[in-house]
């Protein structure tokens, strides 16, 4: 799947397609399904075991809360804004942030450990700057700044199981497909504190800057596989939601529909049960289907108010399971 060749206008930013795909992963129960842990390669199992993670707690994909999803949205936007040469996909520093460095990209392919050098994006910003992007407020409060700082730290302590395929095309039309399997953190958050002194050794100023290291998945193949978001997507979503507290189900449906539009699919469909598992897996797992459906209906309305979704209908063909059919706004951006 390849997205459009470029951002549609200067008021948009890119989000790596592999990152988005991992965020939209969901567990749909199937009969005779192996546990996720047992299906993994030995190197990945070892990474999980050395971090003292319970096997039953391992889930595939980047499973995030609503607040963590907003953290990722903010980081993706800042990566766009703070990267050089964002109009030249062939450049090595394309979407790599500030002062990026090549790191060892360790992954498992066909059961064997593989390591290659790849750019690791890096961002520098103040706590105020990040809180402003996260909250979509012109002047975030001290409480906003402290809350977003805690959210960043909490996310930096989590590891995620990512399994996906990268397709690398050659000039002659042939291709190489890499089956990637990772269990890694998405971000690390070192903080730089700088103190200035006068010639007579008196403290004159203090500065604190956060330097985020992003996992390479934020940048991998972003030149050819990406989603397009408006720069003010957080504020737009808050307005459509009529509240700054946006439910996880709403963000998941929004991102699913953005992915479809980014890949030029303007009519898409999904089995109703699978859609409910995708947007409200926790409620469905707790057998609270009524609550899950209520969350889905709210998400559909928000996406309509965003002008992202034109129409949603249920096809109840008696020979098949009911499915949602979504008609999307191809001109949305």
N, C-alpha and C positions, 0 to 999 in steps of 0.2 A: 504494500500500500504506500503510495507516494502522495504527498500533499501538493498543493499548488506550489509553483516554483518560487514565489516570493510573497512577502507580506503585502496585503492589499493596500495599505496606506500607512503613513508615518505614525498614526495613532494606534498602532497595534504592536503586539510582540509575539514571539514564537515560544512555544513550549515543546520540548522534545517528545516525539511520538511514542518512543519506548517508555518514557516516564509516565505519560498519560495512560498508556495501555496497562501498565502495572497498577496504577491507581484505580483503574476500572475493573480489575480482576475481582471475581467473587466466587464463593464456594457454592455450587449447586449440587445437592446430594444425589449421587447415582448409586444404583445397586452394585454390590460386589466391588466397591471402590477401595483401593489400597489407601492406607494412611499416607499422608503427604511425606512424612519423614522417611518411611520405608522405601518410597520410590526415588529418593535422592541418591546422588553419587556419593562415594565414600569421602572425598575431600569436603563436600558440603556438609555431610553429616558430622565430620570432625570439627568443622568451624562452629556448628551449632552446639555440639557437646562441650567444647572447650569454653563456651560462654555460659555454660550452666543453664541453658534454655530447656524447659520441659518439652519433650517430644510432642505431646498432645497440644501444646500451645503454638506450634509452628503452622502458619498459614501462608499460602502463596499470594504474592502481590504486595503492594504497598497499601496496607489497610490503615486508614487515617481517620481521625475524628474530624468534625467540621472545622474546628479551630486549626488543626494541623494542616488541613487542606488549604485554608487561607494562608498559612505560613508558606506552603509550597507555591501558591499563586504569587505571593509577594516576592519570593526569591526568584521566580522565573521572570517576573517583570523587571526586577533590579538587574538580573543577569543581562537582559536586553539593553537596559539603559547604561550599564557600566562596562559593556564590552566594546572594544574597538573593531572597526571594519565589519560592522554588522550588515553592510550591503555587499560584502564580498565573500560568499560561501566557500570559495576555494582557499581562503587564507587560513593558515594554521591556527591563528588566534581568534577564529570566528566563534562567537558566543562562549568565550572563555573567561570573561570578567577581567579583573585587574591582577596583574602579576601571577598569572597561572603558571603551572609547572607540569611537566610530564611526570606521571606517576605510573607505578606498576598496576595495570588493570588485571587483577587475578580472577579467573573464572574457571568453571569446569565445562569441558566440552567432550561429549562421548565418554564420560567417566574419567577423563584425565585432566590434571591441573594444567592450565595454560596461563601464561603471563605475557602481556604485551604493554608497550609504552603508549599512553594516551593522555591527552590534556585533562587536567582536573581544574574546573573553574574555581575562581576565588573572588570573593567580594569583600570590600571594606565599606563599612557604614557606621554611623552613630546609632545609638539606641533610639534617639528621637526620630531619625530618618526612617528607620525600619517601622517604628510604631505608626508613623504618618502613612506609610504605604499599606500597612496591615489594616488599620482602622478606617482608612479613607477620610480621615479628619484633617483639616488644615492645621489645627493646633492640638495634637494629642496631649492628654493630661499626664501627670506624673504616674498615676495609677495605670494608664494605658501603657506607658513605657515599661513599667515594672512587669506588667502581665505579659507583654510580648517577649520580654527578655526571658521570663520563666518558660514560656512556650517553646522558644528556640532551644533552651538548654534541655528541656524534657525530650524534644524530638531528637536531639543529638545523641541521646542515650539509647535509642531504639535501633534495632537491626531488622532488616526485611529480607524475605526470600523472594528473589526475582528470577523468573525463568522466561526467556523470550528468545526470538530468533532475529539475528541481524543478517540482512542480505546485502552483499557487496558486489556491485556490477562492474564488469570489465568492459573495456572499449569495444571488444569484438562481440559483445552481447552475451557472453558467458557470465556466470555468477558463482560466488562462493557464499554458502550459508553457514553461519556460526550459530550453534545452539548454546546460548549463554545461560549459565546457572550460577547465581550469586547469593550469598547471605552476608549483607553488609549494611553499615550505617549510611544514611542519606547525606548527613551533614556532620561536620565537626566545627566547634565554636570556640576557638582561642580568642582571648581578649587582650588587646594591646593597651597598656596604660603608660602614658608619657607625661613626665613632669619636667617643666622648664624652670631654670634657676638664673638669677641675676649674677653678675660678676662677683658680688660679695656673698654668694651662696644663699640667697634668700629665694624661697619658692615664689615663682611669679605666675605660673599657670599649670593647670592639669588638663589632660585630654585622655579620653577613653574611646577606643575604636574597636568595634567587633570585626574580626576577619574570618568570614565563613569559608570553609572549604566544602565545595559541593561534590557529591559523587559524580563520576564521569557520565552516568546515565542522563544527567541534566543536559549534556552536550552531544552525546553519541548520535551520529547521523542526523543531527538537527538541520543540516543543509538540505536533506531530501525527505525526511519523515518528521512532520511537525504539525502542531495545531496552531491556529491563529486566534488570539484573544484581543479584544479592545483594551487599551491601556487603563481604562476606567472600569474594568469588569467588576471589581469589588463594589464600587459605589453603585453601579447600575443594578447589581444583584440585590444590594441592600434596599434600594428604592423599590424594585419590583416585589421584593419580599415584604415590604412595609415594616421592616425591622432590621436592626443590625445583627440580630441573632438568627443566623441562617442555618437551617437543619441540614444534616449530612445528606439526607435523601435528595434535597434540592440541589446541592452542589454536584452530587454524582450524576443526576439526570442532566443537569446543565452541561457538564463536561462530556458526557456521552453524546449529546446532541451537537456540541461544538466539534467533537471529533468527526462525526458524520459529515457535517458541513465542510470541515477542513479537507476532507477527502472527496469532496464533490458528490456526496450521497445525500440527496435532498428528500428522499422518501425512504424511511427505514422502518423495520418491524422487529418485534421481539415477543416471544411467548410471555404471557402475563405472569406466570409463576416465576420465570427466570428474571423478569424485570423487577419483580418485588424482592427477590433475593439480592439483586444487584444494588438496589437503592436502600433497602431496609432489611438486610440479612439478619441483624440482631433480633428484630421483632418477629420475623418469620421463624427463626430458630427457637424463640420463646413461645411459639404458637399463638402469636398475637397478630393474626392476619388483618383484623379490622384496623388496628393502629397502623400497620404497614401500608394498607391501602389508603388511609387518610393522609399519610405522609406523601405517598405518591401523587395523590390528587393535588395537594398543595404544591408539590414540585412542578407538576404540569402547568398549573396556573401561573406560577412565577416565570416559567420559561415562555409562556404566552405573553406575559406582561413585559418580558425582556425583548419581545419581538423576534425571538429565536425560533419559537414553535408557532406555526400557523394553525395547525389543526391536529388533534389526537383523537383517534377512533379505535374502537375494539371490534375486531373481526371474529365473530363467533360461529365460524364454519362448523357444522355438526360433525364433520369427518376429521377435524383437527382440534387441537387444544386452542382456546381463545388466545388471541395475540393483539398487541397494540400496534397500530400503524401511525407513524408520526410523519407529518408533512412539514418540512423545514423551510425557513426563509433563506434562500440561497444568496441573497444580497446582504445578509446580516454581517456586521463587523463592528 
